Amino acid sequence: MAGELPRPPGEGWGGGTRRGIVLAAGLSALAWPLRSMAGAQVEEPLADSVRTALSASVSDAAPPEPYFKDTEARLAYLRWLGDMSGRLRRKIPPWQERKEFLQTAWYETKRAGLDTQLVLGLIQVESNFRKFAISGAGARGFMQVMPFWSRLIGDGDAGKLFYLKPNLRFGCVILRYYLDRERGDLYMALGRYNGSRGRPEYPTAVFAAAKGWQYVDRPPSGPT
């Protein structure tokens, strides 16, 4: 899509043999959390340099609106937003909430050098777009982030993982971290994200769900 931030080479999700096989404050006491069947990231020791880098990544504030280099880039984004909004309407009915979700997903994926449609597929598999989803292991929110990440690289307040922006920020930063650890192998990175590294079920499910979020930009034809 025109105007997207550049994706580092080798990070497309469709290529490669194994790739082809296949993370509450404000939560009302009356709002019961919905259970998720997702897996869970495994807590592992982090080197001080890695912890510092990840902490900086999650603490850097996101701008309230996406930035575009020119008008055409913005128009391309708006076309994408309209298309994705139609697809997401059943999952997130209120327009303003849906718009904020898509805007945040678009920004955070580009910021982390991830494919937006892949992350939407991951969210579908992890929480089915339920903001207050909780897995049996305690993972929280849209991207099912484990609370220990708040202690390792955040401010220790795991309740924030039920908020949209912190949840997607943590989720994308964590997936980026796993992808780097796996040297660009998305199949293995997805398995690590889900706590099922090396097993095909989760990567296969995410790749399949991501197909439902494929998008090809089609600018309107000019005058003939």
C-alpha positions in Angstrom: 0.0 0.0 0.0 1.3 3.4 -0.9 2.7 5.4 2.0 3.3 2.5 4.3 6.5 2.5 6.4 9.1 0.3 4.7 9.2 -3.3 5.8 12.7 -4.7 6.5 13.8 -7.2 3.9 12.9 -10.9 4.5 10.0 -10.2 6.7 7.1 -11.0 4.5 4.9 -13.7 6.0 4.0 -15.7 2.9 7.4 -16.9 1.7 9.7 -19.7 2.8 9.0 -23.4 3.1 7.8 -23.5 6.7 6.1 -20.2 6.4 4.0 -21.5 3.6 2.8 -24.4 5.9 1.4 -22.5 7.4 0.4 -9.6 24.3 -7.6 -3.6 33.4 -7.2 -0.5 34.3 -10.6 1.0 33.6 -12.3 -2.5 33.4 -15.6 -2.1 35.0 -16.4 -4.4 37.8 -19.6 -5.3 35.8 -17.6 -6.2 32.6 -16.8 -9.9 32.9 -13.7 -10.9 31.0 -14.1 -13.3 28.2 -12.0 -16.4 28.2 -9.7 -17.1 25.3 -8.3 -20.4 24.1 -5.0 -18.8 23.1 -1.6 -20.1 24.3 0.9 -18.0 26.2 4.3 -16.6 25.7 6.9 -18.2 28.0 8.8 -16.0 30.4 12.5 -16.2 29.7 15.6 -14.3 31.1 16.4 -11.2 29.1 19.8 -9.7 28.7 20.1 -6.2 30.1 20.6 -4.7 26.7 17.5 -6.5 25.3 15.4 -5.5 28.3 16.5 -1.8 27.9 15.7 -1.9 24.1 12.3 -3.5 24.6 11.4 -1.1 27.5 12.2 1.8 25.2 10.1 0.3 22.4 7.0 0.0 24.6 7.3 3.3 26.3 7.7 5.5 23.2 4.4 7.3 22.8 2.5 6.7 19.5 1.2 9.8 17.7 -2.6 10.3 17.8 -2.8 10.2 14.0 -0.8 8.3 11.4 1.8 10.4 9.5 1.8 10.4 5.7 4.5 11.7 3.3 1.9 13.0 0.8 -1.8 13.2 -0.1 -1.8 10.0 -2.1 -0.3 8.1 0.8 -3.1 9.4 3.0 -5.8 8.5 0.4 -4.3 5.0 0.1 -4.6 4.6 3.9 -8.2 5.8 3.9 -9.1 3.3 1.2 -7.5 0.6 3.4 -9.3 1.9 6.5 -12.7 1.8 4.7 -12.2 -1.7 3.4 -11.0 -3.1 6.7 -13.7 -1.3 8.6 -16.4 -3.1 6.5 -14.8 -6.5 7.3 -14.5 -5.8 11.0 -18.0 -4.4 11.5 -19.4 -7.6 13.0 -16.6 -8.0 15.5 -16.4 -4.3 16.6 -19.7 -2.6 15.7 -19.2 1.0 16.9 -17.5 3.0 14.1 -15.3 5.1 16.4 -14.1 2.1 18.3 -13.4 0.3 15.1 -11.6 3.2 13.5 -9.4 3.6 16.6 -8.6 -0.1 16.6 -7.6 -0.2 12.9 -5.6 3.1 13.1 -3.7 1.7 16.1 -3.1 -1.7 14.4 -1.9 0.0 11.3 0.5 2.3 13.2 1.9 -0.3 15.6 2.5 -2.9 12.8 4.3 -0.4 10.6 6.4 0.8 13.6 7.5 -2.7 14.4 8.1 -3.7 10.8 5.3 -6.3 10.8 2.7 -7.1 8.2 -0.6 -5.6 9.2 -2.8 -8.3 7.7 -0.7 -11.0 9.5 -1.2 -9.2 12.9 -4.9 -8.9 12.2 -4.9 -12.7 11.6 -3.0 -13.2 14.8 -5.5 -11.1 16.8 -8.4 -13.1 15.2 -6.9 -16.3 16.3 -5.7 -15.1 19.8 -8.8 -13.2 21.0 -11.3 -12.9 18.1 -11.0 -9.2 18.5 -12.3 -9.2 22.1 -10.7 -6.4 24.1 -11.2 -8.0 27.5 -10.3 -11.6 26.5 -8.3 -13.6 29.0 -6.7 -17.0 28.3 -6.6 -19.9 30.7 -2.9 -18.9 31.3 -3.8 -15.3 32.0 -2.9 -13.7 28.7 -4.8 -10.4 28.2 -6.5 -8.4 25.6 -6.6 -8.3 21.8 -3.1 -9.7 21.3 -3.2 -11.9 24.4 -0.1 -10.5 26.2 1.1 -12.3 29.3 1.2 -10.0 32.4 4.8 -10.8 33.1 5.8 -8.6 30.2 4.5 -5.6 32.2 7.0 -6.4 34.9 9.9 -7.2 32.5 9.7 -4.3 30.1 6.8 -2.0 31.3 5.9 -0.1 34.4 4.5 -3.2 36.2 0.8 -2.3 35.7 -0.6 -5.4 33.9 -4.1 -3.8 34.0 -3.0 -1.5 31.1 -2.9 -4.6 28.9 -6.7 -4.3 28.6 -6.3 -0.9 26.9 -6.1 -0.9 23.1 -2.8 1.0 22.5 -0.7 -0.6 25.2 -1.9 -4.0 24.2 -1.1 -3.7 20.6 2.2 -1.9 21.4 3.3 -4.8 23.6 2.0 -7.4 21.2 3.8 -6.0 18.2 7.0 -5.4 20.1 7.0 -8.9 21.5 6.3 -10.5 18.1 9.1 -8.4 16.6 11.4 -9.6 19.3 10.6 -13.2 18.7 11.0 -12.7 14.9 14.5 -11.3 15.5 15.3 -14.2 17.8 14.3 -16.6 15.2 16.3 -14.8 12.5 13.3 -13.9 10.4 11.6 -17.3 10.6 8.0 -16.3 11.0 6.7 -19.8 11.5 9.0 -20.3 14.5 8.3 -16.8 15.8 4.6 -17.3 15.8 5.0 -20.6 17.6 7.1 -18.8 20.2 4.5 -16.1 20.6 1.8 -18.7 21.3 4.1 -20.9 23.5 4.0 -23.7 21.0 7.3 -23.3 19.2 7.9 -25.9 16.6 4.3 -27.1 16.3 2.3 -26.3 13.1 -1.2 -25.7 14.5 -0.8 -22.1 15.6 1.2 -20.7 12.7 -1.1 -22.5 10.3 -4.2 -21.0 11.9 -2.7 -17.4 11.9 -1.6 -17.7 8.2 -5.1 -18.9 7.3 -6.8 -16.1 9.2 -4.5 -13.6 7.7 -5.8 -14.5 4.2 -9.1 -13.0 5.3 -7.4 -9.6 5.8 -5.5 -9.5 2.5 -5.9 -6.1 0.8 -4.9 -4.8 -2.6 -5.1 -1.1 -3.1 -7.1 0.0 -6.1 -6.9 3.8 -6.6 -9.9 5.2 -8.6 -9.3 5.5 -12.3 -8.5 9.0 -13.6 -10.5 10.7 -16.3 -10.2 9.1 -19.8 
